[in-house]
Amino acid sequence: MTQRERMIKGLIYDPMDEELLKEQFPFQDMLWEFNQLKPSDIVKKEQYMKAVFAECGEKCYIELPFHANWGGSHVHFGSGVYANSNLTLVDDGHIYVGDKVMFGPNVTIATANHPIDPELRARGLQYNKDVRIGENAWLGAGVIVVPGVTIGKNVVIGAGSVVTKDIPDNVVAVGNPCRVLREVSERDRKYFYKNEPIDREELE
């Protein structure tokens, strides 16, 4: 079995394998060029995501800089995804992001992990487990998501949280490790911040 086949199967493999690096470096070079774009180069940003990402829907936007081990080539974006600056996608494995997901600044989504066994880790070996984020989720500033986690739809992850386990739909979750704080409720439809009401008529 080749190292690439081991990588795809989620087995322990050598990420410094020569054939893998030959495949990976062009994506990293393209990402370097992407990060030189101006904020107003919206069309060029879209062209990059459409060309490089495994999937990318319509009206997605990334504030630069953007970091990804494989340039985003293992990233699956739905439509209307927004990412603030310094989004880091450790996309050695696949990252699935639903429609209208929002990432605050300095969010990290990791799929790559290393064995706890010190001998294997000293050899630079790793394995990958995919991450899934449901539609309309919002990950606040500085959130970290570890390999293998699934986050449900309509979820809010509080700033600075470290998500180590699956999070169900329609909840607010915070902390390190991240835990469900409460469900999204009717009160959230009435107030946007503490006791400040949402002026829906004006918004319409």
PAZA-759459 format. One line per field, with one value per residue: y, x, z of N, C-alpha, C in turn. Coordinates in steps of 0.2 Angstrom, whole numbers, always signed. Atoms other than C-alpha are relative to their C-alpha. Layout:
residues N
n_Y = [Y	...] $
n_X = [X	...] $
n_Z = [Z	...] $
ca_Y = [Y	...] $
ca_X = [X	...] $
ca_Z = [Z	...] $
c_Y = [Y	...] $
c_X = [X	...] $
c_Z = [Z	...] $
end
This chain:
residues 204
n_Y = [-6	-6	-4	-4	+4	+0	-6	-1	+5	-2	+4	-4	-1	-5	-6	-3	+5	-4	-1	-4	-7	-2	-1	-6	-6	-5	-3	-5	-6	-3	-4	-6	-5	-2	-5	-7	-4	-6	+1	-1	+5	+4	+5	+5	+4	+5	+4	+5	+5	+4	+4	+4	+4	+6	-3	-7	-3	-7	-6	+1	-5	+1	-6	+2	+6	+6	+5	+6	+5	+2	-6	+1	+5	+5	-4	+0	-6	-1	-7	-5	+1	-6	+2	-5	+1	+5	+7	+5	+6	+5	+4	+6	+4	-4	-4	-1	-6	-1	-7	-6	+1	-6	+1	-6	+0	+4	+7	+5	+6	+5	+7	+4	+2	+4	+5	-1	+5	-4	+3	-1	-8	-2	+1	-5	+4	-3	+2	-6	+1	-5	-4	-2	-5	+0	-6	-6	-1	-6	+1	-7	-1	+5	+7	+6	+7	+5	+5	+4	-3	-2	-6	+0	-6	-5	+0	-6	+2	-6	-2	+3	+7	+5	+5	+6	+5	-2	-5	+1	-6	-5	-2	-4	+4	-4	+3	+5	+2	-4	+3	-4	-5	-1	+1	-6	+0	-6	-6	-2	-4	-6	-4	+2	+0	+0	-2	-5	+4	+0	-5	+3	-4	-4	+4	+2] $
n_X = [+4	-4	+1	+6	+6	+1	+2	+7	+4	+0	-5	-6	-4	-5	+2	-6	-2	-2	+5	+5	-3	+1	+7	+2	-4	+3	+6	-3	-3	+6	+3	-4	+3	+6	+0	-2	+6	+3	+7	+5	+0	+5	+1	-6	+1	+5	-3	-5	+3	+4	-5	-4	+4	+3	+6	+1	+6	+0	-1	-5	-5	-6	-5	-6	-3	+4	-5	+2	-5	+0	+3	+7	+2	+4	+5	+6	+4	+6	+1	+1	-5	-5	-6	-4	-7	-4	+3	-5	+3	-5	+4	-3	+6	+5	+4	+6	+3	+7	+2	+1	-4	-5	-6	-3	-7	-5	+3	-4	+3	-6	+1	-6	-2	-6	+1	-2	-7	-6	-5	+3	+1	-6	-1	+4	+6	+7	+6	+5	+7	+4	+4	+6	+4	+6	+2	+1	-4	-4	-6	-3	-7	-5	+2	-4	+3	-5	+1	+5	+6	+6	+4	+6	+3	+2	-4	-4	-5	-2	-7	-5	+1	-4	+5	-3	+5	+6	+5	+6	+4	+4	-2	-6	-5	-6	-4	-6	+3	+6	+6	+6	+2	+7	+3	+3	+7	+5	-3	-5	+3	+3	-5	-7	-6	+2	+7	+1	+4	-1	+5	+2	+4	-5	-4	+4] $
n_Z = [+0	+1	-6	+2	-1	-7	-1	+2	-4	-6	-3	-2	+6	+0	+4	+4	+6	+6	+5	-3	+0	+7	+1	-5	+1	+5	-3	-5	+4	+2	-5	-1	+5	-2	-6	+2	+3	-4	-2	+5	+5	-2	+5	+0	-6	+2	+5	-4	-4	+4	+3	-4	-5	+2	+2	-3	+3	+2	-5	-6	-1	-5	-2	+0	+3	-1	-1	+1	+1	+7	+4	+0	+5	-4	-3	+4	-2	+3	+3	-5	-6	-1	-5	-2	+1	-4	+0	+1	+2	+1	+4	+3	+1	+3	-4	+3	-3	+3	+2	-5	-6	-1	-4	-3	+1	-4	-1	+3	+1	+1	+2	-1	-7	-1	-5	-6	-1	+2	+6	+7	+0	+2	+8	+4	+3	-2	+3	+1	-1	+3	-4	+3	-4	+3	+2	-4	-7	-1	-4	-2	+0	-3	-1	+2	+1	+0	+5	-1	-3	+4	-4	+3	+3	-4	-7	-2	-4	-3	+2	-4	-2	+3	+1	+0	+1	+4	-3	+3	+4	-4	-7	-1	-3	-2	-5	+1	+7	+2	-2	+2	-5	+1	+6	+3	-3	+3	-3	+5	+5	-3	-3	+4	-4	-7	+0	+5	+4	+7	+3	+6	+5	+3	+4	+6] $
ca_Y = [+0	+17	+31	+41	+26	+25	+43	+42	+27	+37	+25	+31	+37	+47	+65	+68	+54	+61	+57	+65	+81	+82	+82	+95	+108	+115	+118	+127	+138	+142	+147	+158	+167	+168	+177	+191	+196	+213	+214	+220	+205	+197	+188	+181	+175	+166	+159	+151	+143	+136	+129	+122	+117	+100	+109	+127	+134	+152	+168	+162	+174	+173	+187	+185	+178	+160	+145	+127	+112	+107	+124	+119	+105	+94	+107	+106	+123	+125	+142	+158	+153	+168	+166	+180	+182	+169	+154	+139	+123	+108	+99	+84	+75	+82	+96	+98	+115	+118	+133	+150	+144	+159	+158	+172	+177	+165	+149	+133	+117	+102	+85	+79	+70	+61	+45	+46	+32	+42	+31	+33	+52	+54	+47	+61	+49	+55	+51	+61	+61	+71	+86	+91	+107	+109	+123	+140	+137	+151	+148	+163	+170	+158	+142	+126	+110	+94	+79	+69	+81	+84	+101	+102	+114	+131	+129	+144	+140	+153	+162	+153	+136	+120	+107	+90	+80	+81	+95	+92	+104	+120	+124	+136	+128	+135	+131	+120	+107	+114	+109	+113	+128	+129	+126	+140	+147	+159	+172	+172	+178	+192	+199	+200	+205	+203	+213	+223	+218	+214	+228	+216	+228	+240	+225	+220] $
ca_X = [+0	+7	+8	-5	-17	-14	-17	-34	-39	-36	-21	-5	+7	+22	+17	+35	+34	+42	+27	+15	+26	+26	+7	+6	+19	+10	-6	+5	+13	-5	-10	+5	-1	-18	-13	-5	-22	-29	-45	-54	-49	-65	-67	-49	-53	-68	-58	-45	-58	-68	-52	-43	-56	-63	-80	-85	-103	-108	-104	-90	-78	-61	-52	-34	-22	-29	-19	-21	-9	-15	-21	-39	-39	-47	-60	-78	-87	-106	-113	-112	-97	-88	-71	-63	-44	-31	-43	-31	-38	-26	-34	-23	-40	-56	-66	-84	-92	-111	-120	-119	-106	-96	-79	-72	-54	-40	-51	-41	-49	-37	-39	-21	-16	+0	+1	+3	+17	+33	+43	+30	+28	+47	+47	+35	+20	+2	-15	-31	-49	-62	-71	-89	-98	-116	-125	-127	-115	-105	-87	-81	-64	-50	-60	-50	-58	-49	-48	-64	-77	-94	-103	-121	-132	-136	-123	-114	-97	-91	-74	-59	-67	-58	-70	-65	-81	-97	-109	-127	-139	-146	-136	-123	-107	-92	-77	-61	-66	-81	-98	-116	-121	-139	-151	-155	-171	-186	-177	-163	-176	-181	-164	-147	-136	-141	-158	-156	-171	-170	-179	-186	-197	-182	-172	-186] $
ca_Z = [+0	-5	+8	-2	-1	+18	+19	+10	+21	+37	+42	+50	+36	+32	+26	+20	+7	-9	-20	-8	-7	-26	-26	-11	-15	-31	-20	-7	-21	-27	-10	-8	-23	-17	-1	-11	-18	-13	-3	-18	-29	-25	-42	-41	-24	-30	-45	-33	-22	-37	-45	-30	-17	-18	-19	-17	-19	-23	-14	-3	+4	+13	+22	+19	+25	+23	+28	+22	+22	+5	-1	+2	-10	+3	+8	+3	+5	+3	-3	+7	+18	+26	+34	+43	+43	+48	+45	+46	+38	+41	+27	+25	+28	+21	+29	+25	+28	+25	+18	+27	+39	+47	+54	+66	+65	+70	+68	+66	+59	+61	+52	+55	+71	+77	+87	+105	+104	+105	+93	+79	+83	+82	+64	+59	+56	+56	+52	+47	+52	+43	+51	+47	+51	+48	+39	+47	+61	+68	+75	+85	+86	+90	+90	+88	+81	+83	+70	+68	+75	+68	+73	+69	+60	+67	+81	+89	+96	+108	+105	+111	+113	+109	+101	+105	+104	+92	+95	+91	+80	+87	+102	+109	+115	+124	+133	+134	+131	+122	+130	+126	+136	+130	+116	+103	+110	+106	+117	+103	+91	+102	+109	+99	+114	+133	+134	+118	+107	+88	+78	+65	+57	+53	+47	+35] $
c_Y = [+6	+5	+5	-5	-1	+6	+1	-5	+2	-4	+5	-1	+5	+6	+2	-5	+4	+1	+4	+8	+3	+2	+7	+6	+5	+3	+5	+6	+4	+4	+6	+6	+3	+5	+6	+4	+6	-2	+1	-5	-5	-6	-5	-5	-6	-5	-5	-5	-5	-5	-5	-4	-6	+2	+7	+3	+7	+5	-2	+5	-1	+6	-3	+2	-6	-5	-7	-5	-2	+5	+0	-5	-6	+3	+0	+6	+0	+7	+5	-1	+6	-2	+7	-1	-5	-7	-5	-7	-5	-5	-6	-5	+5	+4	+2	+6	+2	+7	+5	-1	+7	-2	+7	-1	-5	-7	-5	-7	-5	-7	-5	-1	-4	-5	+2	-4	+5	-2	+2	+8	+3	-1	+4	-3	+4	-4	+5	-3	+6	+4	+2	+5	+2	+7	+5	+0	+6	-2	+6	+0	-5	-7	-5	-6	-5	-5	-4	+2	+2	+6	+0	+6	+6	+1	+7	-3	+6	+1	-4	-7	-5	-6	-7	-6	+3	+5	-1	+7	+5	+2	+5	-4	+4	-4	-4	-5	+3	-5	+4	+4	+0	-1	+7	+1	+6	+7	+3	+3	+7	+5	-2	+1	+2	+2	+5	-4	+1	+4	-3	+4	+5	-5	-3	+5] $
c_X = [+4	-2	-6	-7	-1	-3	-8	-4	+0	+5	+6	+5	+5	-2	+6	+2	+1	-6	-6	+2	-1	-7	-2	+3	-4	-6	+3	+2	-6	-3	+4	-2	-6	+0	+3	-5	-2	-7	-5	+0	-5	-1	+6	+0	-5	+3	+4	-4	-4	+5	+4	-4	-3	-7	-1	-7	+1	+1	+4	+5	+5	+4	+7	+4	-4	+6	-3	+6	+0	-4	-7	-2	-4	-6	-6	-5	-7	+0	-1	+4	+4	+5	+4	+8	+3	-4	+6	-4	+6	-4	+4	-6	-5	-4	-6	-4	-7	-1	+0	+4	+4	+5	+3	+7	+4	-3	+5	-5	+5	-3	+6	+1	+6	-1	+3	+7	+6	+4	-3	+0	+7	+2	-4	-6	-6	-5	-6	-7	-4	-4	-6	-3	-6	-2	-2	+3	+4	+6	+3	+7	+4	-2	+5	-5	+5	-2	-6	-6	-5	-4	-6	-2	-2	+3	+4	+5	+4	+8	+5	-1	+4	-5	+3	-5	-6	-4	-6	-3	-3	+2	+6	+4	+6	+5	+6	+0	-7	-6	-6	-2	-8	-3	-1	-7	-4	+3	+6	-3	-3	+6	+6	+6	-3	-8	-1	-5	+2	-5	-1	-3	+5	+4	-3	+0] $
c_Z = [+0	+6	-2	+2	+8	+2	-1	+5	+8	+5	+2	-6	+0	-5	-4	-6	-6	-5	+3	+0	-7	-2	+4	-2	-5	+3	+5	-4	-2	+6	+2	-4	+2	+6	-2	-3	+5	+2	-5	-6	+1	-5	+0	+6	-1	-5	+3	+3	-5	-4	+4	+5	-3	-2	+3	-3	-2	+6	+6	+0	+6	+1	+0	+6	+2	+0	-1	-2	-8	-4	+0	-5	+3	+3	-4	+3	-3	-3	+6	+6	+0	+5	+1	+0	+4	+1	-2	+0	-1	-3	-3	+0	-3	+6	-4	+4	-4	-2	+6	+6	+1	+5	+2	-2	+4	+1	-3	+0	-2	-2	+2	+7	+0	+5	+6	+2	-2	-5	-6	-1	-2	-7	-4	-3	+2	-3	+0	+1	-2	+5	-4	+4	-4	-3	+5	+7	+0	+5	+2	+0	+4	+2	-3	-1	-2	-5	+2	+3	-5	+4	-4	-3	+5	+7	+0	+5	+2	-1	+5	+2	-4	+0	-1	-1	-5	+4	-4	-3	+6	+7	+0	+5	+1	+4	-2	+5	-1	+2	-2	+6	+0	-7	-3	+2	-3	+3	-5	-6	+2	+2	-4	+5	+7	-1	-6	-5	-8	-3	-7	-5	-4	-5	-7	-6] $
end
